[in-house]
Structures are given as structure tokens and as C-alpha cells.
Amino acid sequence: MSHQFHPDEWAARLELAACYRIFAMLGWTEMIYNHITARLPASVCGTDKQFLINPFGLHYTEVTASNLVKINLQGEVLDGSPHPINPAGYVLHSTIHAGIDNAHCVMHTHTTAGVAVACLRGGLVQSNFYSAQLHDMVAYHDFEGITIHAEEGPRVLHSIGNKPAVILRNHGLLSWGRTVPEAFAILWTLQRACEIQMATLSMGQPIPVPAHIAQKCTRDSLQFDDQHGGGAGVDVFKALVRQVDRIDTSYQQ
């Protein structure tokens, strides 16, 4: 199957398909909904911004490298795929891919913990080991309904600014990054922060983490340190791909 695609496109397809299976393994699925998208490199599409998205109607466990759909910023299918795409996913993800230069990968989830924190008036509280690693990295966007209207795009970009961890109020979580592993590391940290906060608030009031401590935690966080070969989520992503491979390698088709 790989011979049908440019080698760099096939590599991007394999990585993204593996990421869908990682999400499924972690339970970060919402039936056939939600999306992980990745831009294709210039070696494949030149100066055009093209990206891969999951076929609408398939569960994450059914996504493979070859059935990912290649589209442009206008939502046009470029690879002759017979599968439709979800308008809500296209609008939100294309907005971020187009408007943020470093948004190579965009991830969006509706996990219980993520949606629960998104519904809290105060949002994410800086009170645990994981939220302390996201100092000044979290943006909020107010709920405007299902994201199928392009007119919301500029407001989404304004809300996000340059912050890679996003809480869509009343809705869910989102992350973007320069690579798939980086976007994953950010989302994983945000997800864990929400899980711990949900557990903490069920028992009582949390102990706040001072801003100067959180700032130090974020600076020292290994998963965001790309000065070394395994930083920016690379090592943990590879470890999870190995777990997926032990379960099911059909994503490689």
C-alpha cells in the first residue's frame, strides 16, 4: 500500500494512524467523533497546506494509514478517498492549521475529565503535579455551539493565541504542536491534570501550587524538553506505539 504515496506522506500516515490507535488504547474515544489531524510536509504538498484527517464513520480502532483522508484548507478531498469527513472536525482543525504556523498536529477529545473541567466556571486549577507543568500554556475558548461555522474561526485563533493547550469551555480539550508526539505530550499532561482535579474536588478543596513553583515545573518538565533526542514527547510516544504494535498492527495497512 505504501507505494501509492510519497514516502514522506506514508511516514506521516503511519504516525497519525498509530496515534489514533494510542487514543483508542487509552480510552480517549467518543464513538466515531473527535479528530487528530496532521499537516503534510512541504516535500509532499509544496507551499500548500494539506492535512490528514480520520474518515468520518470509522471508530479509531478502524483507522489505518491508507484510509486517512487527505484534504486541503478548503475541505476538498485530494486523494480520491471514498470516505466523508466530519464538517465539525474540518472547520476547527483547518482553522488552527491555517492560522498557527507551528500547528503541525491538532488533537481534540471529549474525555469525561476533560469535559468536566471545561464545564467548571474556574476551569483548570493550578493544584496538582500535572497542571503545574502547564504554567501559562492553557488557553480558553467560550462555547459557541458545534464548530461547523467558519465565522467562529477568527475567534478561536484569538482565544488560543500562542498557547498549545486549549480548554474549549463546555466542550472538551484540544492541543496543537510542532509534531504529533509534542501535541500528544501536551494533551496527555492536560488530560492527567483534569483527571486529578476531578478526583481532588470530589474529596474537598485542593492545595494551590504557587505560580513561581508552577513556572519552574513547566521549565523542568522533561516531556516538553526538546533539547535532547527523546524530548517533546518522542520517547513516550514511541513507547505507546510499541504497546499498540503488541496489540494490533492493522493500522499500518
Backbone as CSV, one residue per row, in Angstrom:
resi,resn,N_x,N_y,N_z,CA_x,CA_y,CA_z,C_x,C_y,C_z
1,MET,0.818,-1.217,0.000,0.000,0.000,0.000,0.853,1.268,0.000
2,SER,2.033,1.216,0.651,2.864,2.411,0.779,3.331,2.948,-0.564
3,HIS,3.407,2.082,-1.584,3.910,2.528,-2.886,2.976,3.527,-3.562
4,GLN,1.735,3.633,-3.073,0.777,4.573,-3.654,1.047,6.014,-3.228
5,PHE,1.885,6.187,-2.216,2.082,7.504,-1.622,3.557,7.904,-1.658
6,HIS,3.792,9.208,-1.642,5.145,9.731,-1.451,5.664,9.165,-0.121
7,PRO,6.949,8.794,-0.042,7.477,8.209,1.196,7.238,9.068,2.431
8,ASP,7.338,10.404,2.279,7.121,11.280,3.431,5.646,11.305,3.832
9,GLU,4.767,11.196,2.852,3.344,11.134,3.176,3.011,9.817,3.874
10,TRP,3.610,8.728,3.396,3.345,7.445,4.032,3.835,7.430,5.482
11,ALA,4.992,8.041,5.729,5.509,8.126,7.095,4.553,8.917,7.987
12,ALA,4.014,10.018,7.444,3.062,10.825,8.206,1.779,10.047,8.466
13,ARG,1.341,9.289,7.476,0.134,8.470,7.635,0.331,7.403,8.713
14,LEU,1.479,6.744,8.697,1.747,5.713,9.696,1.753,6.301,11.110
15,GLU,2.410,7.428,11.267,2.491,8.046,12.589,1.113,8.466,13.088
16,LEU,0.319,9.077,12.220,-1.001,9.537,12.635,-1.939,8.363,12.913
17,ALA,-1.893,7.334,12.068,-2.738,6.165,12.295,-2.376,5.497,13.621
18,ALA,-1.076,5.423,13.924,-0.651,4.874,15.208,-1.205,5.705,16.358
19,CYS,-1.243,7.017,16.174,-1.762,7.899,17.224,-3.241,7.629,17.477
20,TYR,-4.004,7.385,16.427,-5.420,7.043,16.615,-5.553,5.778,17.453
21,ARG,-4.703,4.791,17.213,-4.769,3.552,17.974,-4.332,3.773,19.425
22,ILE,-3.388,4.688,19.637,-2.990,5.032,21.008,-4.174,5.634,21.754
23,PHE,-4.888,6.547,21.114,-6.060,7.155,21.739,-7.081,6.077,22.104
24,ALA,-7.296,5.128,21.188,-8.247,4.055,21.456,-7.777,3.215,22.641
25,MET,-6.491,2.913,22.694,-5.934,2.129,23.793,-6.108,2.843,25.130
26,LEU,-5.997,4.161,25.129,-6.123,4.953,26.351,-7.580,5.255,26.714
27,GLY,-8.505,4.910,25.827,-9.915,5.196,26.097,-10.314,6.622,25.776
28,TRP,-9.524,7.296,24.960,-9.827,8.683,24.597,-10.696,8.736,23.333
29,THR,-11.702,7.933,23.250,-12.551,7.905,22.066,-13.951,8.383,22.416
30,GLU,-14.669,8.835,21.431,-16.041,9.313,21.588,-16.853,8.777,20.409
31,MET,-17.121,7.462,20.459,-17.805,6.789,19.362,-17.021,7.010,18.058
32,ILE,-17.635,7.641,17.041,-16.942,7.909,15.779,-16.510,9.375,15.674
33,TYR,-16.631,10.094,16.787,-16.397,11.538,16.744,-14.996,11.900,17.245
34,ASN,-14.682,13.185,17.199,-13.390,13.772,17.553,-12.343,13.464,16.476
35,HIS,-11.207,14.181,16.579,-10.250,14.142,15.485,-8.827,14.366,15.964
36,ILE,-7.897,13.771,15.241,-6.476,14.093,15.322,-6.053,14.370,13.879
37,THR,-5.473,15.508,13.630,-5.055,15.841,12.268,-3.574,16.192,12.248
38,ALA,-2.957,15.945,11.110,-1.541,16.266,10.949,-1.304,16.854,9.565
39,ARG,-0.558,17.955,9.511,-0.210,18.578,8.235,0.834,17.740,7.527
40,LEU,0.766,17.730,6.219,1.768,17.027,5.423,2.965,17.941,5.185
41,PRO,4.166,17.373,5.089,5.366,18.193,4.900,5.431,18.816,3.518
42,ALA,6.248,19.839,3.394,6.397,20.552,2.116,6.900,19.642,1.017
43,SER,7.628,18.596,1.369,8.117,17.660,0.352,6.980,16.954,-0.363
44,VAL,5.797,16.969,0.249,4.618,16.324,-0.338,3.724,17.327,-1.044
45,CYS,3.505,18.484,-0.415,2.496,19.414,-0.936,3.034,20.804,-1.260
46,GLY,4.336,20.999,-1.192,4.889,22.309,-1.533,4.445,23.368,-0.534
47,THR,4.013,24.510,-1.050,3.597,25.600,-0.172,2.138,25.486,0.249
48,ASP,1.396,24.557,-0.340,0.002,24.350,0.058,-0.047,23.706,1.435
49,LYS,-1.084,24.050,2.186,-1.292,23.400,3.480,-2.318,22.293,3.300
50,GLN,-1.852,21.071,3.371,-2.718,19.900,3.268,-2.562,19.090,4.548
51,PHE,-3.630,18.439,4.966,-3.520,17.651,6.179,-4.370,16.393,6.099
52,LEU,-4.057,15.475,6.997,-4.739,14.186,7.079,-5.744,14.222,8.217
53,ILE,-6.909,13.613,7.976,-7.970,13.558,8.975,-8.612,12.173,8.921
54,ASN,-9.245,11.774,10.009,-9.858,10.446,10.042,-11.121,10.392,9.180
55,PRO,-11.387,9.238,8.576,-12.625,9.059,7.802,-13.824,9.091,8.742
56,PHE,-14.810,9.904,8.438,-15.985,10.018,9.308,-16.830,8.752,9.187
57,GLY,-17.157,8.187,10.343,-17.931,6.960,10.380,-17.145,5.772,10.887
58,LEU,-15.819,5.900,10.923,-14.975,4.829,11.425,-14.564,5.099,12.872
59,HIS,-14.528,4.037,13.668,-14.004,4.140,15.023,-12.489,4.277,14.945
60,TYR,-11.879,4.818,15.980,-10.424,4.985,15.976,-9.703,3.663,15.768
61,THR,-10.286,2.557,16.221,-9.654,1.251,16.040,-9.713,0.777,14.590
62,GLU,-10.459,1.482,13.742,-10.569,1.125,12.329,-9.732,2.025,11.424
63,VAL,-9.143,3.060,12.000,-8.332,3.986,11.203,-7.010,3.321,10.845
64,THR,-6.633,3.429,9.572,-5.361,2.894,9.097,-4.613,3.982,8.329
65,ALA,-3.349,3.702,8.058,-2.529,4.673,7.323,-3.133,4.990,5.960
66,SER,-3.668,3.977,5.293,-4.163,4.192,3.935,-5.565,4.792,3.882
67,ASN,-6.389,4.620,4.932,-7.743,5.178,4.835,-7.877,6.571,5.444
68,LEU,-6.803,7.118,5.996,-6.822,8.527,6.385,-7.109,9.373,5.142
69,VAL,-7.843,10.450,5.323,-8.272,11.273,4.193,-7.394,12.528,4.091
70,LYS,-6.861,12.763,2.905,-6.038,13.957,2.673,-6.917,15.075,2.139
71,ILE,-6.906,16.215,2.821,-7.723,17.356,2.407,-6.894,18.629,2.437
72,ASN,-7.421,19.663,1.780,-6.777,20.970,1.843,-7.564,21.859,2.806
73,LEU,-7.152,23.115,2.913,-7.796,24.021,3.861,-9.234,24.354,3.488
74,GLN,-9.600,24.066,2.241,-10.984,24.298,1.804,-11.868,23.072,2.033
75,GLY,-11.271,22.009,2.577,-12.029,20.796,2.844,-12.193,19.896,1.651
76,GLU,-11.443,20.142,0.591,-11.535,19.313,-0.608,-10.701,18.047,-0.433
77,VAL,-11.299,16.908,-0.765,-10.591,15.632,-0.669,-9.613,15.526,-1.835
78,LEU,-8.339,15.228,-1.528,-7.285,15.264,-2.535,-6.778,13.893,-2.957
79,ASP,-7.197,12.860,-2.255,-6.626,11.537,-2.541,-7.656,10.544,-3.069
80,GLY,-8.811,11.053,-3.483,-9.829,10.178,-4.038,-10.484,9.269,-3.022
81,SER,-10.374,9.599,-1.759,-10.946,8.752,-0.714,-12.465,8.643,-0.864
82,PRO,-13.015,7.447,-0.667,-14.468,7.282,-0.714,-15.141,7.692,0.583
83,HIS,-14.335,8.006,1.595,-14.889,8.315,2.917,-15.214,9.810,3.053
84,PRO,-16.298,10.124,3.741,-16.587,11.533,4.042,-15.741,12.007,5.217
85,ILE,-15.729,13.307,5.441,-15.090,13.875,6.629,-16.150,14.604,7.441
86,ASN,-15.899,14.752,8.720,-16.842,15.422,9.616,-16.673,16.939,9.494
87,PRO,-17.719,17.669,9.121,-17.592,19.133,8.981,-17.100,19.810,10.249
88,ALA,-17.533,19.328,11.408,-17.105,19.952,12.662,-15.605,19.808,12.847
89,GLY,-15.076,18.650,12.507,-13.638,18.440,12.628,-12.867,19.261,11.618
90,TYR,-13.357,19.313,10.402,-12.683,20.073,9.357,-12.603,21.551,9.727
91,VAL,-13.702,22.141,10.167,-13.735,23.580,10.442,-12.764,23.942,11.550
92,LEU,-12.822,23.224,12.659,-11.960,23.556,13.796,-10.490,23.310,13.475
93,HIS,-10.183,22.161,12.929,-8.786,21.806,12.694,-8.161,22.616,11.562
94,SER,-8.907,22.848,10.495,-8.348,23.637,9.397,-8.079,25.072,9.837
95,THR,-8.923,25.594,10.713,-8.710,26.941,11.247,-7.369,27.036,11.956
96,ILE,-7.065,26.037,12.772,-5.824,26.058,13.551,-4.619,25.774,12.660
97,HIS,-4.739,24.800,11.768,-3.635,24.521,10.841,-3.306,25.753,9.988
98,ALA,-4.333,26.458,9.567,-4.120,27.625,8.701,-3.601,28.828,9.465
99,GLY,-4.060,28.984,10.701,-3.795,30.218,11.433,-2.613,30.194,12.368
100,ILE,-2.082,29.012,12.688,-0.948,28.908,13.603,0.178,28.176,12.875
101,ASP,1.265,28.865,12.627,2.351,28.304,11.815,2.881,26.986,12.355
102,ASN,3.024,26.880,13.661,3.626,25.683,14.256,2.626,24.577,14.565
103,ALA,1.388,24.766,14.159,0.360,23.748,14.435,0.422,22.650,13.377
104,HIS,1.456,21.835,13.465,1.594,20.696,12.553,0.540,19.640,12.870
105,CYS,0.275,19.449,14.163,-0.684,18.438,14.603,-1.695,19.077,15.549
106,VAL,-2.971,18.696,15.398,-4.045,19.203,16.258,-4.839,18.011,16.775
107,MET,-5.081,17.980,18.080,-5.811,16.885,18.719,-6.978,17.436,19.522
108,HIS,-8.102,16.726,19.479,-9.299,17.174,20.198,-10.000,15.976,20.812
109,THR,-10.366,16.094,22.094,-11.030,14.997,22.800,-12.240,15.481,23.592
110,HIS,-13.106,14.516,23.903,-14.271,14.745,24.763,-14.227,13.783,25.951
111,THR,-13.069,13.595,26.551,-12.999,12.695,27.698,-13.851,13.232,28.840
112,THR,-14.273,12.331,29.716,-15.125,12.752,30.834,-14.425,13.803,31.683
113,ALA,-13.169,13.556,32.048,-12.452,14.515,32.890,-12.244,15.840,32.169
114,GLY,-11.928,15.771,30.877,-11.702,16.992,30.114,-12.949,17.835,29.977
115,VAL,-14.063,17.202,29.650,-15.312,17.948,29.515,-15.757,18.479,30.868
116,ALA,-15.560,17.691,31.921,-15.968,18.127,33.256,-15.242,19.411,33.661
117,VAL,-13.940,19.440,33.464,-13.180,20.652,33.797,-13.561,21.801,32.873
118,ALA,-13.840,21.491,31.601,-14.266,22.531,30.664,-15.595,23.151,31.074
119,CYS,-16.380,22.431,31.854,-17.676,22.934,32.309,-17.588,23.681,33.641
120,LEU,-16.436,23.651,34.287,-16.255,24.358,35.550,-16.048,25.845,35.305
121,ARG,-16.677,26.657,36.133,-16.527,28.101,35.964,-15.061,28.527,36.051
122,GLY,-14.322,27.916,36.954,-12.921,28.300,37.132,-11.955,27.568,36.227
123,GLY,-12.445,26.573,35.481,-11.577,25.832,34.577,-10.518,25.035,35.316
124,LEU,-9.343,24.951,34.734,-8.247,24.177,35.318,-7.617,24.962,36.464
125,VAL,-7.476,24.279,37.608,-6.888,24.894,38.794,-5.436,24.447,38.905
126,GLN,-4.548,25.367,39.222,-3.131,25.017,39.361,-2.922,24.414,40.756
127,SER,-3.197,23.101,40.840,-3.192,22.473,42.158,-2.604,21.070,42.161
128,ASN,-2.074,20.601,41.023,-1.507,19.252,41.039,-0.255,19.186,40.168
129,PHE,0.391,18.057,40.257,1.669,17.833,39.572,1.589,18.113,38.078
130,TYR,0.443,17.800,37.459,0.309,17.947,36.010,-0.109,19.352,35.601
131,SER,-1.048,19.928,36.309,-1.419,21.311,35.970,-0.250,22.251,36.203
132,ALA,0.638,21.905,37.154,1.807,22.741,37.426,2.808,22.711,36.281
133,GLN,2.688,21.731,35.385,3.589,21.665,34.226,3.024,22.409,33.012
134,LEU,1.891,23.059,33.210,1.240,23.780,32.112,1.115,25.272,32.420
135,HIS,2.061,25.777,33.192,2.015,27.187,33.560,2.045,28.079,32.323
136,ASP,1.056,28.939,32.202,0.947,29.907,31.101,0.887,29.238,29.731
137,MET,0.405,27.978,29.705,0.289,27.259,28.429,-1.159,26.993,28.042
138,VAL,-2.112,27.340,28.918,-3.508,26.951,28.707,-4.348,28.145,28.269
139,ALA,-5.062,27.963,27.165,-5.984,28.974,26.652,-7.420,28.472,26.816
140,TYR,-8.369,29.397,26.772,-9.790,29.059,26.878,-10.555,29.690,25.721
141,HIS,-11.518,28.946,25.222,-12.402,29.489,24.190,-13.842,29.228,24.603
142,ASP,-14.656,30.278,24.605,-16.047,30.150,25.032,-16.866,29.337,24.044
143,PHE,-17.813,28.611,24.571,-18.653,27.726,23.769,-19.589,28.523,22.861
144,GLU,-19.586,28.176,21.571,-20.480,28.820,20.601,-21.349,27.793,19.885
145,GLY,-21.377,26.567,20.398,-22.135,25.511,19.741,-21.211,24.583,18.973
146,ILE,-21.787,23.685,18.195,-20.996,22.741,17.403,-20.179,23.529,16.377
147,THR,-18.907,23.189,16.259,-17.982,24.008,15.454,-18.085,23.674,13.958
148,ILE,-19.195,24.085,13.363,-19.380,23.860,11.932,-19.485,25.169,11.158
149,HIS,-19.324,26.301,11.861,-19.467,27.603,11.207,-18.097,28.271,11.099
150,ALA,-17.668,28.529,9.872,-16.340,29.098,9.631,-16.165,30.457,10.297
151,GLU,-17.253,31.170,10.520,-17.158,32.507,11.102,-16.588,32.490,12.523
152,GLU,-16.636,31.310,13.173,-16.078,31.208,14.521,-14.559,31.148,14.491
153,GLY,-13.975,30.803,13.344,-12.542,30.590,13.234,-11.675,31.698,13.792
154,PRO,-11.878,32.962,13.381,-11.028,34.040,13.908,-11.112,34.163,15.429
155,ARG,-12.276,33.904,15.991,-12.421,33.984,17.452,-11.670,32.833,18.132
156,VAL,-11.681,31.660,17.509,-10.910,30.538,18.041,-9.426,30.889,18.084
157,LEU,-8.916,31.419,16.986,-7.498,31.776,16.917,-7.149,32.876,17.917
158,HIS,-8.047,33.832,18.077,-7.812,34.902,19.051,-7.758,34.338,20.464
159,SER,-8.634,33.392,20.755,-8.664,32.781,22.092,-7.390,31.994,22.360
160,ILE,-6.915,31.265,21.363,-5.748,30.401,21.541,-4.461,31.211,21.654
161,GLY,-4.314,32.227,20.818,-3.056,32.969,20.811,-1.907,32.042,20.472
162,ASN,-0.929,31.955,21.365,0.215,31.061,21.132,0.252,29.915,22.144
163,LYS,-0.870,29.657,22.809,-0.890,28.644,23.861,-1.332,27.297,23.297
164,PRO,-0.534,26.254,23.513,-0.781,24.968,22.849,-1.774,24.049,23.541
165,ALA,-2.128,24.339,24.770,-3.134,23.549,25.495,-4.404,24.386,25.574
166,VAL,-5.504,23.846,25.085,-6.726,24.640,24.961,-7.893,23.919,25.643
167,ILE,-8.617,24.672,26.454,-9.859,24.164,27.036,-11.004,24.872,26.328
168,LEU,-11.770,24.092,25.578,-12.952,24.612,24.899,-14.094,24.540,25.908
169,ARG,-14.512,25.669,26.420,-15.475,25.694,27.519,-16.757,24.937,27.147
170,ASN,-17.262,24.170,28.130,-18.485,23.367,27.963,-18.344,22.292,26.886
171,HIS,-17.122,22.013,26.443,-16.949,21.218,25.231,-15.892,20.119,25.395
172,GLY,-14.623,20.486,25.607,-13.590,19.469,25.701,-12.199,20.063,25.660
173,LEU,-11.228,19.206,25.363,-9.827,19.616,25.357,-9.263,19.605,23.946
174,LEU,-8.225,20.404,23.737,-7.554,20.468,22.440,-6.085,20.785,22.683
175,SER,-5.233,20.244,21.829,-3.819,20.618,21.859,-3.304,20.739,20.437
176,TRP,-2.241,21.477,20.284,-1.557,21.532,18.992,-0.054,21.566,19.259
177,GLY,0.708,21.073,18.275,2.147,21.043,18.460,2.889,20.992,17.149
178,ARG,4.197,21.128,17.232,5.058,21.107,16.050,5.197,19.707,15.471
179,THR,4.899,18.715,16.303,4.953,17.321,15.883,3.792,16.580,16.528
180,VAL,3.525,15.374,16.049,2.494,14.546,16.674,2.873,14.216,18.109
181,PRO,4.105,13.754,18.394,4.458,13.470,19.785,4.346,14.682,20.706
182,GLU,4.711,15.864,20.227,4.619,17.053,21.066,3.171,17.371,21.386
183,ALA,2.302,17.346,20.406,0.882,17.601,20.658,0.320,16.568,21.620
184,PHE,0.773,15.323,21.483,0.310,14.267,22.383,0.767,14.530,23.812
185,ALA,2.050,14.896,24.001,2.569,15.159,25.343,1.788,16.268,26.030
186,ILE,1.447,17.294,25.279,0.679,18.408,25.834,-0.720,17.946,26.225
187,LEU,-1.377,17.222,25.336,-2.734,16.769,25.634,-2.747,15.769,26.783
188,TRP,-1.768,14.859,26.814,-1.694,13.880,27.900,-1.548,14.577,29.245
189,THR,-0.692,15.591,29.304,-0.483,16.333,30.547,-1.757,17.060,30.957
190,LEU,-2.426,17.678,29.994,-3.683,18.372,30.274,-4.763,17.395,30.737
191,GLN,-4.851,16.251,30.075,-5.816,15.228,30.459,-5.569,14.735,31.888
192,ARG,-4.305,14.449,32.224,-3.979,13.985,33.574,-4.290,15.064,34.608
193,ALA,-4.013,16.311,34.271,-4.327,17.405,35.187,-5.829,17.453,35.474
194,CYS,-6.624,17.247,34.435,-8.082,17.264,34.607,-8.552,16.073,35.431
195,GLU,-7.971,14.901,35.182,-8.354,13.706,35.938,-8.068,13.882,37.424
196,ILE,-6.877,14.390,37.750,-6.511,14.584,39.149,-7.386,15.655,39.787
197,GLN,-7.673,16.718,39.037,-8.531,17.774,39.581,-9.929,17.243,39.861
198,MET,-10.474,16.447,38.958,-11.812,15.909,39.165,-11.844,15.036,40.415
199,ALA,-10.807,14.221,40.624,-10.737,13.373,41.820,-10.567,14.221,43.081
200,THR,-9.722,15.245,42.993,-9.457,16.089,44.163,-10.712,16.824,44.609
201,LEU,-11.412,17.442,43.656,-12.598,18.224,44.008,-13.728,17.351,44.542
202,SER,-13.696,16.054,44.233,-14.722,15.160,44.781,-14.501,14.917,46.269
203,MET,-13.292,15.215,46.756,-12.964,14.981,48.163,-12.921,16.261,48.986
204,GLY,-12.648,17.387,48.351,-12.534,18.630,49.101,-11.813,19.682,48.302
205,GLN,-11.267,20.665,49.014,-10.600,21.779,48.357,-9.130,21.464,48.102
206,PRO,-8.620,21.779,46.913,-7.214,21.485,46.591,-6.256,22.459,47.255
207,ILE,-4.999,22.037,47.321,-3.924,22.906,47.795,-3.339,23.621,46.581
208,PRO,-3.403,24.941,46.534,-2.877,25.653,45.349,-1.367,25.487,45.216
209,VAL,-0.896,25.445,43.971,0.538,25.466,43.676,0.912,26.907,43.339
210,PRO,1.852,27.501,44.065,2.233,28.897,43.780,2.731,29.045,42.341
211,ALA,2.505,30.215,41.776,2.859,30.457,40.375,4.342,30.249,40.120
212,HIS,5.203,30.652,41.068,6.647,30.526,40.817,7.082,29.068,40.812
213,ILE,6.388,28.218,41.578,6.687,26.787,41.565,6.201,26.168,40.254
214,ALA,4.999,26.552,39.830,4.459,26.033,38.572,5.334,26.447,37.395
215,GLN,5.818,27.668,37.431,6.693,28.139,36.357,7.955,27.286,36.285
216,LYS,8.524,26.944,37.451,9.712,26.098,37.488,9.391,24.690,36.993
217,CYS,8.220,24.144,37.392,7.814,22.804,36.951,7.697,22.741,35.432
218,THR,7.094,23.766,34.855,6.921,23.795,33.402,8.273,23.861,32.702
219,ARG,9.171,24.656,33.249,10.513,24.777,32.664,11.283,23.460,32.768
220,ASP,11.069,22.724,33.854,11.822,21.497,34.101,11.174,20.250,33.517
221,SER,9.984,20.380,32.978,9.230,19.209,32.526,9.935,18.513,31.366
222,LEU,10.259,17.233,31.550,11.027,16.505,30.550,10.267,16.284,29.256
223,GLN,8.924,16.079,29.353,8.201,15.768,28.124,8.121,16.963,27.173
224,PHE,8.421,18.157,27.680,8.407,19.330,26.815,9.818,19.783,26.445
225,ASP,10.824,19.071,26.920,12.219,19.444,26.681,12.697,18.795,25.388
226,ASP,12.824,19.573,24.336,13.257,19.010,23.056,14.742,19.261,22.792
227,GLN,15.485,19.571,23.856,16.928,19.767,23.692,17.664,18.431,23.622
228,HIS,16.959,17.364,23.975,17.544,16.031,23.940,16.717,15.164,23.004
229,GLY,17.296,14.109,22.499,16.647,13.314,21.458,15.285,12.769,21.806
230,GLY,15.035,12.474,23.089,13.766,11.869,23.472,12.763,12.857,24.010
231,GLY,13.059,14.148,23.911,12.169,15.153,24.469,10.964,15.424,23.597
232,ALA,10.177,16.418,24.032,8.965,16.846,23.320,8.033,15.676,23.026
233,GLY,7.987,14.708,23.965,7.046,13.605,23.839,7.494,12.444,22.991
234,VAL,8.686,12.507,22.392,9.109,11.481,21.441,9.224,10.116,22.096
235,ASP,9.918,10.035,23.229,10.139,8.735,23.868,8.834,8.094,24.322
236,VAL,7.966,8.886,24.940,6.712,8.307,25.431,5.828,7.886,24.262
237,PHE,5.844,8.653,23.183,5.045,8.287,22.012,5.547,6.977,21.416
238,LYS,6.861,6.834,21.302,7.421,5.594,20.776,7.057,4.403,21.660
239,ALA,7.095,4.607,22.971,6.744,3.528,23.896,5.296,3.097,23.706
240,LEU,4.410,4.053,23.493,2.997,3.729,23.295,2.762,3.057,21.945
241,VAL,3.514,3.455,20.924,3.411,2.777,19.626,3.826,1.313,19.778
242,ARG,4.851,1.068,20.572,5.256,-0.322,20.798,4.156,-1.116,21.484
243,GLN,3.444,-0.485,22.400,2.318,-1.163,23.049,1.223,-1.473,22.040
244,VAL,0.919,-0.507,21.193,-0.091,-0.716,20.154,0.321,-1.876,19.247
245,ASP,1.597,-1.901,18.872,2.085,-2.943,17.971,1.938,-4.339,18.575
246,ARG,2.023,-4.427,19.887,1.833,-5.727,20.524,0.374,-6.158,20.529
247,ILE,-0.525,-5.182,20.377,-1.964,-5.476,20.376,-2.493,-5.719,18.966
248,ASP,-2.153,-4.798,18.045,-2.753,-4.865,16.694,-1.954,-3.959,15.762
249,THR,-1.410,-4.520,14.708,-0.627,-3.718,13.759,-1.417,-3.352,12.510
250,SER,-2.711,-3.560,12.540,-3.512,-3.312,11.331,-3.536,-1.845,10.930
251,TYR,-3.177,-0.923,11.845,-3.132,0.493,11.482,-2.095,0.749,10.393
252,GLN,-1.125,-0.173,10.240,-0.057,0.000,9.264,-0.503,-0.277,7.832
253,GLN,-1.705,-0.744,7.648,-2.209,-1.062,6.306,-2.576,0.194,5.541
